[in-house]
Amino acid sequence: MKIGTPKEIYEGEARVGMTPDSALALQKLGYECVIESGAGKAAGFTDDAYRAAGVTVAESADALYAQSDVIAKVRPPENGEVARLSADKTLISFFYPAQNKDLLEQAKASGANVIAMDMVPRISRAQKMDALSSMANIAGYRAVIEAGNNFGRFFTGQVTAAGKVPPAKVLVIGAGVAGLAAIGTATSLGAITYAFDVRPEVAEQIESMGAEFVYLDFAEQQDGATTGGYAAPSSPEFREKQLEKFRELAPQIDIVITTALIPGRDAPKLWLADMVAAMKPGSVIIDLAAERGGNCDLTVADQRVVSENGVIVIGYTDFPSRMATQASTLYATNIRHMMTDLTPAKDGQVVHNMEDDVIRGATVTYQGDITFPPPPPKIQAIAAQKPKEKAKELTPAEKHAKELAEFKAQTKSQVGLLAVGTAILLLVGVYAPASFMSHFIVFVLACFIGFQVIWNVSHSLHTPLMAVTNAISGIVILGALLQIGSSNWLVVILAALSVLIATINIVGGFLVTRRMLAMFQKS
């Protein structure tokens, strides 16, 4: 079978669904690869590069569709492209079936099998095919770069001979894939980064990346996660607390990056006009939800707008396409992994297994029927946070009963150990000579006393390890002092060396502990 990639006809789209590297991997699965002439030019891939990878270059889209069994592209198909599909073809692309009902009906009428890369379920096994995450990762990174291009100052703070420059303050709203990519980029550039998300379980992810999670003063815990790891709509009370917090932060923030989207819905309005008015002149807002209406009141899709008070609002919808080479490489890899799952025998034949959770979830039309929406995934991508159970306070009677039970259990175990030890000693004494038993008893008592001396040392002045080593060194000194008065000169020398080395160890232990404690003290 042949996999073909046409040139994207959507205005301004620079990405391509197949790269020379992904074509090599697809050929190993048994497929022949075809690409329309010039399809990869905007992404930096020439026709000659494809030919060198063994790809056939078709001169026109009609020629490509005519000979291809699988069509792999980026954008949802336009009307003219849907007309070229037939029942013996499979289309793999972004499709957005919830927003494109008419397109879904046209695909059904064509009889083609359509796999929507935006419908790949967000489960661990499907991460390698998750094209939404791949593109969101690029969009989040590019959003910070775009903000820096429009922001009139450094991200990081600097102290120079010409004066002091404060660090930029960045607020990221929505900590999905795009949000986390933006957080990572902003913190790496030295900005003071804040982030907010309706899912409290992502707070640890945000803080682990060096940003500060914005908490709301909200009495009831809001679980903003839905099945699949996406955000869920918030309650009106929670939304009011959100907006109240954002109004409080607006005058302090230099750059706002909004990424909040709910599948199948218009983007929620989170950064209102009064918040824009409260920001400093020269501040920047990057709205990654512009394609679905935007999170900011002033956002205009695909335009750069400057508010009356000098705040720049950017609503570009083609951030991944602005990094076309990187985006095409990642997207083509997602396509290649999807084809790997569709080709279990690696014989160049598509096996559309509707029992497979990933393939079933991504398929929107199959054999002339609409299969959207798919059944919900069996596993949540991010588990809902479980409320912590408070420890029950015991009454004085219950505490006494618990202590008594613990004492009885401890006494029982100690008596049992003593009985076992006594039995072993008696057994050894029956067969061992008297001289051995006297030494053996001294050895056992020495082990017991040594254990009690070492492990019962207080850690208040040392780390636990240093306390143990100092206790051992103390025992060494005591033993050496007992032997230092010996009449044998060799014993005296060895005892003196033991005292010296053990003393060095003890003094060094105190010095190391002092240095370690000093690390946690404010100067």
ABEGO torsion letter per residue (X at the ends): XBBBBBBBABBGBABBABBAAAAAAAAAAGBBBBBBBGAAAAAGBBAAAAAAAGBBBBABAAAAAAABABBBBABBBBAAAAAABBAABBBBBBAGAAABAAAAAAAAAAGBBBBBAAABBBBAAAAAABAAAAAAAAAAAAAAAAAAAABABBABBBBBAAEBBBBBBBBBBEABAAAAAAAAAAAAAGBBBBBBBABAAAAAAAAAAGBBBBBBBBABBBBABBBGGBBBBBBAAAAAAAAAAAAAAAAABABBBBABBBBGBBBBBABBAAAAAABBBGBBBBBAAAAAGEABAABBBGBBBBBAAGBBBBABAAAAAABAAAAAAAAAAAAAAAAAAABAAGAGBBBBBAABAAAAAABABBGGBBAOBBBBBABBABBBBBBBBBBBBBBAAAAAAAAAAAAAAAAAAAAAAAAAAAAAAAAAAAABBAAAAAAAAAAAAAAAAAAAAAAABBAAABBAAAAAAAAAAAAAAAAAAAAAABABAAAAAAAAAAAAAAAAAAAAAAAAAAAAAAAABBX
